[in-house]
């Protein structure tokens, strides 16, 4: 399977996870968290769950959606065909760095773990690895 396909599948997984976290945040329903698996309710309602008033989960959903849009436009548009490798790498790098920060907040500051947040962080990290592989291949093809 091609790397692009893995990026699409991973982005869909991340989007579903981020939308679930958004639903959990908006509904403010602790029953949506899985009992015995961390404390996603406390984390999703902490002061760190928003960035300038925007739920972090909405930012995550936006990032995953943006990756999907770029990947779907790639075969249809020469601009995206030429630049999508760099765009996806930049988005996944920013997403991974933000996820590292949020994971630090979970563990060191809040001293709680949200399993859905962990899924998102791991998903974004895996997407970063695949986008790096794609970038290396693009550079190798460009230089040959």
PyMOL commands that set and color helices and strands:
alter all, ss='L'
color gray80, all
select helices_A, chain A and resi 3-27+30-32+40-44+47-49+56-74+78-110+115-143
alter helices_A, ss='H'
color red, helices_A
select strands_A, chain A and resi 50-51+54-55
alter strands_A, ss='S'
color yellow, strands_A
deselect
rebuild
show_as cartoon
